[in-house]
Amino acid sequence: MNFNLSQIPTRDSKPRKHGITMVMDKGLSINQVKDFLDVAEPYVDVVKFGFGTSFVTPKLKEKIQVYKEAGVAIYFGGTLFEAFAIRNQLDVYEEIIKEYDLEYIEVSDGSMEIDHKVKCEYITRFAKQVTVLSEVGSKDTTNIMAPYKWIELMQAEINAGSSYVIGEARESGTVGIYRTDGEVRQGLVQEILTKIPEEKIIWEAPKKAQQLYFLKLVGQNVNLGNIAPTEVIPLEAMRIGLRGDTFDMYLDK
């Protein structure tokens, strides 16, 4: 840090297992990635190439290499996984994982229906090769699950081999763990946390108010995902009480 300032909460250092910031890259150029990492690298743990953007991204291997050289892991969005799954091409997807030397993948069923037993089998299959993040929740705003069902699915996926389960929100922050106006479904979140360890959950939280909610609920080392590249530094400041919203969170009373 640049200054000597007391009463700053401790942040886990990289490589972090807790307090993860997952960033959504929806199409940055290689030069934009370099500029982004020049500022934000210490605070970025993993980057997701959103939905199916990795399929159409030029110079994909070169871009991945820039992230790797900075010590930042990348993975392809769950929508791409589903695109291969629905076409019965997961063997091809396995080859892509090897070709691009991916350390993480996302197993999701937000855009298509996958029998949950089959989804867990996919998780177990890929967990033998890479770190699996599995997403729980639908992108369909009309598909609202009861809290017990979220818990049941999350626990089963952890048992199947997921290192982290992701609370679905999309890049818009208006589905899954949120209402259509972006408000947190607080009862749902708090009930999930009675059964699922918070360090095993990455909460997708693209909006500042959503990030603030989880920081106040869990603390500075909450795992947050779908963060925009331009919001990494503001988020890190908010994590440690250096933004107006969290200014007095860590001060001695």
Buried (B, 14 or more C-beta within 10 A) or exposed (E): EEEEEEEBEEBEEBEBEBBBBBBBBBEBEBEEBBEBBEEBBBBBBBBBBBBBBBBEBEEBEEBBBBBEEBEBBBBBBBBBBBBBBEEEEBEEBBEBBEEBEBEBBBBBBBBEEBEBEEBBEBBBBBBEEBBBBBBBBBBEEEEBBEBEEBBBBBBBBBEBBBBBBBBBBBBBBBBBBBEEEBBBBEEBBEBBBEEBEBBBBBBBBBBBEBBBBBBEBBBBBBBBBBBBBEBBEBBBBBBBBBBEBBEEBBEEE
